[in-house]
Amino acid sequence: MQTWPVQDAKARFSEFLDACMVEGPQMVTKRGAEAAVLVPVDEWRRLQAAARPSLKQLLLSDEARADLLVPARGSARRRKVTAVG
């Protein structure tokens, strides 16, 4: 993965974008620290799809089933009503 200082990425954006499309992800640094990555849209969509399980996958997974933490009835305190008048 090639690294681009933010100034170079801005000044040579077309070249930066072409490198991403041909070579793959490109790292952008700001003041020497990694700040962002430009990735081709197909890879981005693949990563998004892999990161989120579908509703069907959630419902069928063992991780989706858990005990619900429901507070006991009657444990809530109510405010006392005071007469105004």
C-alpha positions in Angstrom: 0.0 0.0 0.0 1.5 3.3 -1.1 1.5 6.2 1.4 0.7 9.8 0.4 1.1 12.9 2.5 -2.2 14.8 2.5 -0.6 17.7 0.6 0.5 15.3 -2.2 -2.9 13.5 -2.3 -4.6 16.9 -2.7 -2.2 18.3 -5.2 -2.1 15.1 -7.3 -5.6 13.8 -6.7 -6.1 12.3 -10.1 -2.9 10.4 -9.9 -3.8 9.4 -6.3 -7.2 8.1 -7.5 -5.7 6.2 -10.5 -3.2 4.5 -8.1 -6.0 3.4 -5.9 -8.0 1.9 -8.9 -4.9 0.2 -10.3 -2.8 -0.8 -7.3 -5.5 -1.0 -4.5 -5.8 0.9 -1.3 -3.7 4.1 -0.7 -2.8 5.4 2.7 -3.0 9.1 3.4 -0.9 10.6 6.2 -1.3 13.9 8.0 1.7 15.3 9.7 3.3 11.9 9.4 0.5 10.0 11.1 -1.8 7.6 9.3 -5.1 9.4 8.7 -7.2 7.7 6.1 -7.2 5.1 3.3 -8.7 5.5 -0.2 -10.1 2.1 -1.4 -11.7 1.1 -4.7 -15.5 1.1 -4.4 -15.8 -2.7 -5.1 -13.5 -3.4 -2.2 -15.4 -1.0 0.0 -18.7 -2.7 -0.8 -17.1 -6.1 -0.1 -15.9 -4.9 3.3 -19.3 -3.4 4.1 -21.1 -6.6 3.3 -18.6 -8.7 5.3 -18.8 -6.4 8.3 -22.6 -6.5 8.7 -24.5 -9.7 9.2 -27.9 -9.9 7.5 -31.0 -10.1 9.6 -31.3 -13.8 8.7 -27.7 -14.4 9.9 -28.5 -12.6 13.1 -31.6 -14.6 13.8 -30.0 -17.9 13.0 -26.8 -17.2 15.0 -26.3 -18.4 18.6 -25.0 -14.9 19.5 -28.3 -13.3 18.7 -30.0 -15.3 21.4 -29.4 -14.0 24.9 -31.3 -13.6 28.1 -33.1 -10.3 28.2 -32.5 -8.1 31.3 -36.0 -7.1 32.3 -36.3 -5.2 35.5 -38.6 -6.7 38.1 -42.2 -5.3 38.1 -43.0 -2.8 40.8 -39.4 -1.7 41.3 -39.9 1.7 39.8 -40.6 4.6 42.2 -43.4 7.0 41.5 -43.5 10.6 42.3 -45.9 11.7 45.0 -48.6 14.0 43.7 -48.9 17.2 45.6 -51.9 19.4 45.5 -51.4 22.9 44.3 -53.8 25.5 45.4 
